[in-house]
Amino acid sequence: MAGLELLYCCAQAGISCPQDALVCGLHWELIQHGYRCLGAGEQPGPDERKSELLPAGWGANKEVYTLRYKSTDDARELLLKAIVVEDSMILNVMDRASQKVADVTLAVADYINPEHLNDFHRVYKNMDELRTRIASGIIAPLGVPTEEAKKESQPEKKDPVLPQDYNPLGIPPRHPAGTRAPSWPSPLNPFAVGGQDLDPLGGQSGGMIVDPLRSGFPQPGIDPSAGLPSRLPPGAVPPGARFDPFGPLGAGRAGPDPDHLPPPGYDDMFM
């Protein structure tokens, strides 16, 4: 209503009857639907320009108001005639290009308070109903301007939802999303570089030799005390040191037993 209020204040000097106020409201509804006024009368005048304001002399004839409009995309030109018949107003609108005609009859008293012509905030009433009548009786039959139709058909764009810790200036990670980043040696211990090579069987996290008993699956480390009657004292074998067990691996190790299929004649003492 802010635009209509400004328009009404600009045209208030020429508003002297309820019909003037109703025409002012009708004019603003056409503006809202993508039309601009060219001028008053059926014939074009010199140096006409599209405007949102009412033209000079728009209310000179209190029996028949004649105004011409053009859509903002220049696709349609309308000729509006508002004919006053007693307490009613008959709107006759024609599209000059297609010769289509739309008619709407309005009761002036349903939308204008005649005793408040000097007070914009109280002169109009039932504006929602008036907008519906104009949209269904005039705009829809004659067609919506192209630009206005595009605005109605385009869905409202929504901003994408970003995580709270999103940094538009940050560098994205080099590894794909959802995968684990490689575990690098601690930068606080420069001597840790190459430390995994001290464990050829990969008991920690690396290694150079594939253990056939593990096949890539993590298993408990090999007991260096295997084959001895007692366990070695703590620290006898430094962590990660290369070593050969003193005896065969214990029976409790994981994986298959390498002696579960002995060769034929294994019990022959001369083999």
C-alpha positions as CSV (number, residue, x, y, z in Angstrom):
1,M,0.0,0.0,0.0
2,A,3.0,2.3,0.3
3,G,3.1,2.9,-3.5
4,L,-0.7,3.5,-3.6
5,E,-0.4,6.0,-0.8
6,L,2.3,8.0,-2.7
7,L,0.2,7.9,-5.9
8,Y,-2.9,9.0,-4.0
9,C,-1.1,11.9,-2.4
10,C,0.2,13.0,-5.9
11,A,-3.3,12.8,-7.4
12,Q,-5.2,14.0,-4.4
13,A,-5.7,17.5,-5.9
14,G,-7.7,16.0,-8.8
15,I,-9.8,13.6,-6.6
16,S,-13.1,15.2,-5.9
17,C,-15.5,12.2,-5.9
18,P,-15.5,8.5,-4.9
19,Q,-15.2,7.5,-8.6
20,D,-11.9,9.3,-8.8
21,A,-10.5,7.4,-5.8
22,L,-11.6,4.1,-7.3
23,V,-10.0,4.8,-10.6
24,C,-6.8,5.7,-8.7
25,G,-6.9,2.3,-7.0
26,L,-7.6,0.5,-10.3
27,H,-4.7,2.3,-11.9
28,W,-2.3,1.1,-9.1
29,E,-3.4,-2.5,-9.5
30,L,-2.5,-2.4,-13.2
31,I,0.9,-1.0,-12.3
32,Q,1.4,-3.8,-9.9
33,H,0.7,-6.3,-12.7
34,G,3.4,-5.0,-15.0
35,Y,1.7,-2.2,-16.9
36,R,2.6,1.5,-17.2
37,C,0.3,4.3,-18.1
38,L,0.8,6.1,-21.5
39,G,-1.8,8.8,-21.2
40,A,-5.4,9.8,-21.1
41,G,-7.8,9.5,-24.0
42,E,-8.0,7.0,-26.9
43,Q,-5.5,8.7,-29.1
44,P,-1.8,8.9,-28.3
45,G,-0.2,12.3,-27.6
46,P,3.2,13.7,-28.5
47,D,6.2,12.5,-26.5
48,E,4.3,9.9,-24.5
49,R,6.3,7.9,-21.9
50,K,5.4,5.0,-19.8
51,S,4.8,6.1,-16.2
52,E,3.5,4.8,-12.9
53,L,1.7,8.1,-12.2
54,L,-1.7,9.2,-13.5
55,P,-1.4,11.4,-16.5
56,A,-2.6,15.0,-16.7
57,G,-6.3,15.3,-17.3
58,W,-7.1,11.7,-16.3
59,G,-10.2,12.8,-14.3
60,A,-11.5,15.5,-16.6
61,N,-14.5,13.4,-17.7
62,K,-16.4,12.1,-14.6
63,E,-18.7,9.9,-16.7
64,V,-16.1,8.0,-18.7
65,Y,-12.5,7.7,-17.6
66,T,-10.3,6.7,-20.5
67,L,-6.7,5.6,-19.9
68,R,-4.1,3.8,-22.0
69,Y,-1.5,1.3,-20.7
70,K,1.5,-0.6,-22.0
71,S,3.2,-3.6,-20.5
72,T,6.8,-3.2,-19.3
73,D,7.9,-5.7,-22.0
74,D,6.0,-3.7,-24.7
75,A,4.1,-6.9,-25.6
76,R,0.6,-5.5,-24.8
77,E,-1.2,-2.2,-25.0
78,L,-4.5,-1.8,-23.1
79,L,-7.3,0.7,-23.5
80,L,-9.2,1.2,-20.2
81,K,-12.6,2.8,-20.1
82,A,-14.3,3.2,-16.7
83,I,-17.9,4.0,-17.3
84,V,-19.9,5.4,-14.3
85,V,-23.5,4.2,-14.1
86,E,-25.3,5.5,-11.0
87,D,-23.5,4.0,-8.0
88,S,-21.5,1.4,-10.1
89,M,-18.5,1.5,-12.4
90,I,-18.2,-0.7,-15.4
91,L,-14.6,-1.4,-16.4
92,N,-14.1,-2.2,-20.1
93,V,-10.5,-3.1,-21.0
94,M,-9.4,-4.1,-24.5
95,D,-6.0,-5.4,-25.7
96,R,-5.4,-3.5,-28.9
97,A,-3.2,-6.1,-30.4
98,S,-5.4,-9.2,-30.0
99,Q,-8.7,-7.2,-29.7
100,K,-9.6,-9.2,-26.6
101,V,-12.0,-7.5,-24.2
102,A,-12.6,-8.0,-20.5
103,D,-15.4,-6.4,-18.4
104,V,-15.8,-6.0,-14.7
105,T,-18.6,-4.2,-12.8
106,L,-17.8,-2.8,-9.4
107,A,-20.0,-1.1,-6.8
108,V,-18.2,2.1,-5.8
109,A,-19.5,2.0,-2.2
110,D,-18.0,-1.5,-1.7
111,Y,-14.4,-0.1,-1.9
112,I,-14.5,3.6,-1.2
113,N,-15.5,5.6,1.8
114,P,-16.9,8.9,0.3
115,E,-16.6,10.8,3.5
116,H,-12.9,10.2,3.8
117,L,-11.6,11.3,0.4
118,N,-8.9,13.5,2.1
119,D,-7.6,10.7,4.3
120,F,-5.8,7.9,2.4
121,H,-5.7,5.6,5.5
122,R,-9.5,5.5,5.6
123,V,-10.7,6.1,2.0
124,Y,-10.2,2.5,0.8
125,K,-11.8,-0.7,2.1
126,N,-12.0,-4.3,1.0
127,M,-8.8,-3.9,-1.0
128,D,-8.1,-7.7,-1.0
129,E,-11.4,-8.3,-2.7
130,L,-10.7,-5.5,-5.2
131,R,-7.3,-7.0,-6.1
132,T,-8.9,-10.4,-6.6
133,R,-11.6,-8.9,-8.9
134,I,-9.0,-7.1,-11.0
135,A,-6.7,-10.1,-11.3
136,S,-9.5,-12.6,-12.2
137,G,-11.6,-10.2,-14.3
138,I,-9.0,-8.3,-16.3
139,I,-5.4,-9.5,-15.9
140,A,-6.1,-13.2,-16.3
141,P,-8.4,-13.0,-19.4
142,L,-6.0,-10.6,-21.2
143,G,-2.8,-12.4,-20.2
144,V,-0.1,-11.6,-17.8
145,P,2.9,-9.6,-19.2
146,T,5.9,-11.7,-20.0
147,E,8.2,-10.3,-17.3
148,E,5.5,-10.7,-14.7
149,A,4.9,-14.3,-15.7
150,K,8.6,-15.1,-15.4
151,K,8.7,-13.7,-11.9
152,E,5.7,-15.9,-10.9
153,S,7.1,-19.0,-12.5
154,Q,10.6,-18.8,-11.2
155,P,11.0,-20.6,-7.8
156,E,12.4,-18.7,-5.0
157,K,16.2,-19.4,-4.7
158,K,17.4,-20.4,-1.3
159,D,21.0,-20.1,-0.1
160,P,22.7,-23.5,0.3
161,V,23.1,-24.7,3.9
162,L,26.8,-24.7,4.9
163,P,28.4,-26.3,7.9
164,Q,29.1,-24.0,10.9
165,D,32.9,-24.4,10.5
166,Y,32.8,-23.7,6.7
167,N,35.6,-21.4,5.6
168,P,35.3,-20.0,2.0
169,L,39.0,-19.1,2.1
170,G,40.2,-22.4,3.3
171,I,42.1,-25.0,1.2
172,P,40.1,-28.2,0.8
173,P,41.8,-31.4,2.0
174,R,43.8,-33.4,-0.6
175,H,42.3,-36.8,0.3
176,P,38.7,-37.6,-0.8
177,A,35.8,-36.9,1.6
178,G,35.0,-39.9,3.8
179,T,38.5,-41.5,3.7
180,R,41.1,-41.5,6.3
181,A,44.1,-39.2,6.0
182,P,47.5,-41.0,6.0
183,S,49.3,-41.2,9.4
184,W,52.5,-39.3,9.1
185,P,55.3,-39.5,11.6
186,S,55.2,-37.0,14.4
187,P,56.9,-33.8,13.5
188,L,58.2,-33.5,17.1
189,N,60.4,-36.6,16.6
190,P,62.5,-36.3,13.4
191,F,64.2,-39.6,14.0
192,A,60.9,-41.4,13.6
193,V,61.2,-41.2,9.8
194,G,61.9,-44.7,8.5
195,G,61.3,-46.3,11.9
196,Q,58.7,-48.6,10.5
197,D,61.4,-50.3,8.4
198,L,62.9,-51.7,11.6
199,D,60.0,-54.0,11.8
200,P,60.1,-56.0,8.5
201,L,57.0,-58.0,9.4
202,G,54.9,-54.9,10.0
203,G,54.1,-55.5,13.7
204,Q,53.5,-51.8,14.2
205,S,52.0,-50.3,11.1
206,G,54.3,-50.8,8.2
207,G,57.0,-53.3,7.1
208,M,58.8,-54.6,4.1
209,I,57.9,-58.4,4.2
210,V,54.5,-59.9,3.9
211,D,53.8,-62.3,6.7
212,P,52.0,-65.4,5.3
213,L,50.5,-66.1,8.6
214,R,48.7,-62.8,8.7
215,S,47.8,-62.1,5.1
216,G,47.3,-58.5,5.8
217,F,45.2,-58.8,9.0
218,P,46.6,-57.4,12.3
219,Q,47.8,-60.2,14.6
220,P,49.6,-60.2,18.0
221,G,53.4,-59.7,17.8
222,I,55.8,-62.7,17.7
223,D,57.0,-63.8,21.2
224,P,60.8,-63.7,21.2
225,S,60.8,-66.2,24.1
226,A,59.4,-69.0,21.9
227,G,61.3,-72.2,22.4
228,L,62.9,-71.2,25.7
229,P,62.1,-72.8,29.0
230,S,61.4,-69.4,30.5
231,R,60.7,-66.0,29.2
232,L,63.4,-63.5,28.4
233,P,63.9,-60.7,30.8
234,P,62.4,-57.3,29.9
235,G,64.5,-55.3,27.5
236,A,66.4,-58.3,26.2
237,V,65.0,-57.6,22.7
238,P,64.6,-53.9,21.9
239,P,61.2,-53.0,20.4
240,G,61.3,-53.2,16.6
241,A,64.7,-55.0,16.5
242,R,65.3,-57.7,14.0
243,F,65.6,-61.1,15.6
244,D,65.3,-64.9,14.9
245,P,63.2,-66.8,17.4
246,F,65.0,-69.3,19.5
247,G,62.5,-72.1,18.7
248,P,59.4,-72.8,16.7
249,L,56.5,-70.5,17.2
250,G,54.1,-71.4,20.0
251,A,51.0,-73.5,19.3
252,G,48.8,-70.8,20.4
253,R,49.6,-68.5,17.5
254,A,46.8,-67.4,15.1
255,G,46.5,-68.8,11.6
256,P,46.9,-72.3,10.2
257,D,49.5,-74.8,11.6
258,P,52.2,-75.4,8.9
259,D,52.5,-79.1,10.1
260,H,48.9,-80.0,9.8
261,L,49.6,-81.9,6.5
262,P,52.9,-84.0,7.1
263,P,54.4,-85.6,4.0
264,P,53.9,-89.3,3.4
265,G,56.1,-91.6,5.5
266,Y,56.9,-88.8,7.9
267,D,57.2,-91.5,10.7
268,D,59.9,-93.4,8.8
269,M,63.1,-92.9,10.7
270,F,65.2,-93.3,7.5
271,M,63.5,-90.3,5.7
